[in-house]
Amino acid sequence: MSSDSDLSDLSEFEGPEAGANKRRRKGSEYKITNALQQPHNSSFATVWLNTLIKEGDIKLNPEYQRDVVWTDAKQSKLIDSLLRNYYIPPVIFSLSTDANGNQTRVCIDGKQRLTSIHRFLEGHIPHKDGGTSYYFQQADPSKSCRLLPENLRRQFRNKTIICVEYRDLDGTAERDIFQRVQLGMALTTGETFQSYEGPIAKFIHQTHSQLFEEDRLDDLLRLSIDRGKGFQGLVRTVACIAKLPDYVHVSQLQQSKLLQKHNLTEEENNQILRKSKRALDIIRDIASDPQLREKAFPLPARTSRTSPVEFCFSTLLVAIRMDRPGITTPQLAEQIGDMNATMRAMHIDMRTNNKVSQSFWEYINGQIPIDPTPSVSSQATVRPSESEPTSPKAKRIRVNGPMTPQTPSVAADLITSETPLASKRKSAAVTPRSESAAQFYKVFGSVKQEP
């Protein structure tokens, strides 16, 4: 539970708007500008709030809100606090009324508390006293449980929650309140990004909903998207695509600025969004096909998830190469698989840092060819090739492993293909001596880096 709803300390947000006119005439009276209408304080019973949640009259999931992050244990502690009459901070709503008089409340602050109350009343979490659990009702008829005594259930139904209600706020004001009341609670970067608005932010909200809520891309690719990670991954990916044909390791500040940009022309916005959508649609198509998914995102032993940096640069590779004549989705899937396997051979930790990101970018532009050399060893190892040039612009990795059949190489095509950067640096590319580069990841599911 956040120390939420402390609205008195707003100095961090007091900028030009609060201080508006520094040149006001001497003796003129200072006035507050851009003030919200005074909110109304009300107290509502838990059972009434739960009814509104079930009927959809309380919206717990506006775009800027975080996910449910409280564990069952933390939710049960809130229930215990209510039953023992401890103070619970107010919930903040944005209240609106439609033409038919129907009221809707958008939860700006208090989602974790309202979710806890709802889950307790529906019988999904217990009240715990010592080692004993008491449920409000039996949610699953097939499982026995100890119910809270009727008098305590009646008391809990009548417990009241203080609610602060603002009327007819626009989306900008809602987001502003959300950011201010979260000062005492550490939001993740992704959760902070979700509270921004702008053309690109709106696109990413829609894409996040499509890919992760409807298409379940996180399950297909084994991506972690909790606490805004999925949203942040999309922001990073779109920010990289926006920089093409160049590449810059986009910082959180640069990502934040992109989300809030309103000064891009309509054509600039559309160009970024069209390219991003096409590339992400191809990634979704690859993930939805079991055979293509296994080609593009095979996970080595002891690795349970696709890393965010792999997702980002897989999409970036598609964005760069999807318009090449004759390119097909299966070819793109194979190229993604080659790249990801190469990067896992080079880096023990697949983290989204400048070093790993630069390696991905150099691979996409043909600056990291792979030289798989047959060996009698069945244990794959990775070491720099001693006989090759050591130029910082051209790196060669030798992979020692068991003998494999030679197959047509996709890697050679990747190196010679024109990309925005590769076309300027053809001299830096080194032609590999073997044609089995594109298939080495199928043999070496896990690689070990030697000093």
N, C-alpha and C positions, 0 to 999 in steps of 0.2 A: 504494500500500500504506500503510495507516495505521500510525502508530507503535503500533498496536493492542496489546492485551493487557497494557498497563501498569496493573496493578490496585492499585498501591501508593498512588497519590495519589487519595484518594476524598473529600477535604475538601469539595468542592463539593456532595456529596450527603449529608453528615453533618448531619442535622437533628434534629428531636425524637426520632426513633426511635433514633438512635445515642446521643443524650445522655440518653435516656429520663427518669430521675427526678432532677431537680436538687435535690430536697429529701431525698435519702437521708441517713440518719442519719450523724452524724460518726463516722468510724472504720470504717464499713461498706466492704466490698471492692467495687470497681467491676467490673462484669461486662458483657461484650458481649451484646447482645440481637439477635434477628432475624438471626443468622448462618446462612449456607448450610453445607451439609455440605461437608467437605473434598473437592475434586475429585481425580481420578486423572490422572496424566500417563502418556501412552503414545506410542509412535512407530510409525507405520504407513507402509508402502511406498506410493509414488505409484500403482503399478499396482493395489494393493488398494483404495485410496481411489477410484480411477476406476471400478473394478468396482461398488463400493457406490453410487456416484452413478448409474451406468447402470441398476442394478437398483432404484433408488428407496429404498435403505436409508439414504442420506444426503439429507436435505431441505435444499436450498439456498435455498428461497423461503418462509420463514415470513412472516406478514403484516408484521412490523416491519422486515424486511430491505429494504435498498435494491436497486435494479436493478443489472445488470452495468454498471459505469461505466468500467472500465478499457478503454482503446483496445487494438487489436491490438499496437501498439508497446510499450505498457506491460506487457502480458501476456508478450510475448516477452522483455522484460528480466527478468521473474521467472524464466523458464525458463533464461536465461543465468546468473542468480545460483545456481540449483540445480545446474547443470552445473559451475559453478566453485566449489562448496562454500561459498558465502556464507551467512551466517545468515539464516534465514527465521523470522519470528515464529510462535508456536504458533497453531493453529486451536482454537477453543473450540466444543465440542459439548454439547448436552443429550441424554443417553442415556436411553432408556426401553426396557423389555422388556415385551412383551405376554404374555398367558396361555399362548401356545404356545412361548414362549422366543425369539421373533423380536425382534431388536434394531433400533431406529431411532435415528439420530443427526440431530438438528436443528442446523444450523450457525448458531451465534449470532454468531461472528466468524470471518472468513476466507473469505467467499464469493468474493471477487475472486481469491484465491490458488488455491482449489480449482477455480474455473472455468477459470483459466489452465492448470492442470495437465491438466484434462480435455480442453480444446480442443487442447492440444499432442499428447497421446497419441492423439487421434482424427484428427490430421492437418489441423487447421483453421488453426493458426498455426505459424510456423517458429521455429527457433532461428537467430538472425542473428549471424554473425561477419564483421565488416567489411561488404562489400557482398554477401556470399553467404548464402543462406537454405537451411537444412537442415530437412527435415520428418521427423517420427517415422514416418509412414506416408503413403501416397498416398490421400488422401480421395476425390479425383475421378479415376477411371480415364481420363477424357478429357483430363486435363491432366498433362503431365510435370512432375516436380519432383525435386530432389536430396534423397536420403534420408540421414539421419544414419547413420554407420557402425554396424554391428551391435554392436560392443563398447560404443559410447557409448549405444546404445539400451538395452542390457542394464543398464548402469550407471544410467541414468535410471529404469528400472523399479524398481530396488532402492533409489533415494534415499528417505530417510525424512523424514516430516514430524512434528514434535512436536504432539501433540493433547492438550488439556486437556478432560477429560470430567466434567461434572456429571451426577449421576444423579437422575432423577425430579423435575425442576424443574417448577413450574407456569408458566403463561404470564406471570404478573406478574414472577416471578424472572428468566425469560428476557429480558424486555424491560428489566428493571433492569440486568442484566449488559450487554446490548447498548448501552444508553445510557452506561454507565460506561466501557466500553472504547473508545468513540468520542470521548472527550474530546479526543484529539489530532488528530482528523480532522473537517474542516468538513462537517457534514451540512447539506443544504438544508432549508428550512422544511418542505417536503412530506415529505422522508424522516424528519424528526423527528416529524411528525404521524403517520406510519405506525406508529411505535413505541408510540403511546398505546392504551389500551383503555378501553372503556365502551360503553354501548348505542349511542350515536350513532357512535362510532368503528367499532364492529362493522358497523353499517348501511353506512357509507361504504366499508369494505373490500369488502363484498358487492356494493355498487353499482359500485364501481370495476372489480371482476372482471367483472361482467355487461356493463357499457357498453363497456369498453375492450379486454378480452380476448376476449369472446365476440361482441359486436355491432360491434366495431371502430369505435366512434364517433369516435375520434381521426382515423382515415383519412377517414371520411365528411365531417367538418367541418374537416379540416386543423388539428387541435389539437395542440400540443406537450405531451406527457405524460411526457417523460423526467425522471429524477431526482426523482420525486415530484410533478411539476407537475400531473399529472392528479388526484392525490389531494388536493393543496392546493386545486385549483379546485373540487372537490366539497365540501370543507370550507367554503370561503368561501360557496358557493352555499347550502348547508344552513344556515349561520349567518345569512345574510340572510333566508332563509325563516322561521327561528325567531324573528326580530325582528318579523315582520309582525303588525299592520298598519302599524307604524312602520318607519322606516329609519334605521339607524346604520351608518356606514362601519366595518365590523368590523375591528379590528386583529388582528395575529397573536396577541396575548395573549388576546383575547376568543375567537378561534377555538380556541386551545389549551384554554381553560377549558371550552368547549362539549364538546370531545372527551372530556375527562376527568370530566365531570359525572356523578355517581352519585346526586345528591340530587333529580333531577327525578322527579315522580310517573310512574307507568306511563302514565297518560292523557296527560300532557304530552309524554312521549317519543313515544307513538304518534301524537299529533296532528302533531308536527313531521315524523316519518318518513313518515306517510301522505301528507301534502301534498307533501313533497319527492319521494317516489317517483312520485306521479301526474304531477307537473310534469316530472320527468326522463324518464318514459316517453313523454310527449308530444314532448319534444325529440328523443328517439330515433326516434319515428315520423316526425317531420318530416325528420330527417336521412336516414332510410332510403328516403324517396320522392324521386327525383331532381328532380321538378318543385317539390315543396314546399321541398326543400333549396335550390334555386336562388332561390326567393322569399325565404326567411328569411336565408340566409347567402351572398349574392352578394359576392364579393371584388373590390374595384376593382383597376385596373391597378397593377402593381408591389407588390401585397400578396399574399403567398403563404399566410398562415395566418389563421384566426379567432383573435382575441385572447381571453385569459382573461376580460377584463371583459365582452366581448360574450356569451360563453357564460354567465357568471353572471347578467347582467341579462336575457338572453333567457329563461332558466329562471325568473327572478323575475317577469317579465311574465306568463308562462304561469301561474305559481302564483297570481297575483292575479286573472287574468281567466278561468281555465278553468271556473269555476262560473257564469259569467254565462248567463242563459237564451238558448238558441239559438246559442251560440258554437260554431264548428266548428274543426277542426284546420287546414284551409286558411286560415281567417280569422286564426287565431293566427300562422300562418307569415307571412302578409302583414304583419301588425302588427309582428312581429319584424324583418322586412326593412326596413320604414319606419324603425323606431327605430335600427337599426344604421347605415343609410345617413345618417340625420340626425346621429348622433354622429360619424361619420367626416367629415361636412361641417364639424362644429364643432371637432373636435380633430385635430391632425396626428398626435400620438402617442396611440394607444389603450392607455394604461397603467392599471393598477389602482390609481389614486390617488384621493384624496378629491374632487378637482376633476372628473375624468371620471365617477366614480361618482355624484356629485351631479347631473351633467347627465343621466345615464341615469334616475335616480330622478325628476327633475323632468319628463322626457319621459313616463315611464309615468303620471304623475299629471296630465298635460295642461297643464303649465306651460311647455312649449316647443313651441308650434304652429309649423308651417312654412308659409311663403308663397312658393310657386314662381311667379315672374313671368316670362311669356314674353319672350324677347329674341332679337335677330338673331344674337347671338354664339353660336358653336358650342362655345366653351370655357366650361365651368361654373365659376362663381366663387361665393364665399360672402361676404356682407358684412351687417352689421347694417342693418336697415331704418331710414332716417332719419326717416320719417314716423310711426313707431310709438312707443308709450310705452316709456320706459326703466326701468320699475319692475323692481327686482331679482327680484320674484316672477313676472314674466311676460316672457319673452324671445321675440323673433320673429326668424327667420332668413329672409332673402330669397335665393333661388337664381335666378341669371340663366342662362338656357340656351335652346336652340332651342324653337320652338313645338311643343307636343305635344297630341294629342287629349285632351279633357276626359273624365275617367272618374269614376264615383261614388267619393266619398271615404270611406276607412276612417278617416282621421285625425280627421275631425269626430266620429265615433263614439267614438274613443279619448278625446277631450277631454271630451265630455259624459258619458261613462260614469262611474258611481260607483266609486271606489276608496276605500280607507280614508282616504287623505289628501285626495284630490280632493273628497270630499264635504264636507270642512271648509273648503276653500279655493276654492269655486266662483267667488268674485269675482276670483280671480287669473287664471283662464283667459281667454284671448282667442280669439275665433272667427276662424279663418283666412278670408281673402277669396277663396281659390281652392280648387277641389275636386280639383286634380291632385296634392295633397301625397303621397297614397299611392303614386303611380306615379313620382315624380321619380327615385328611385334606379335605376329601370330605364333611364332615359335617361342619367343621370350616373354612370357606373361609377366615375369618379375625380373628385374635386373638389380645387380649389386654394384655400387660404385666403389672402385679401388682408389687408394691414395696415389 
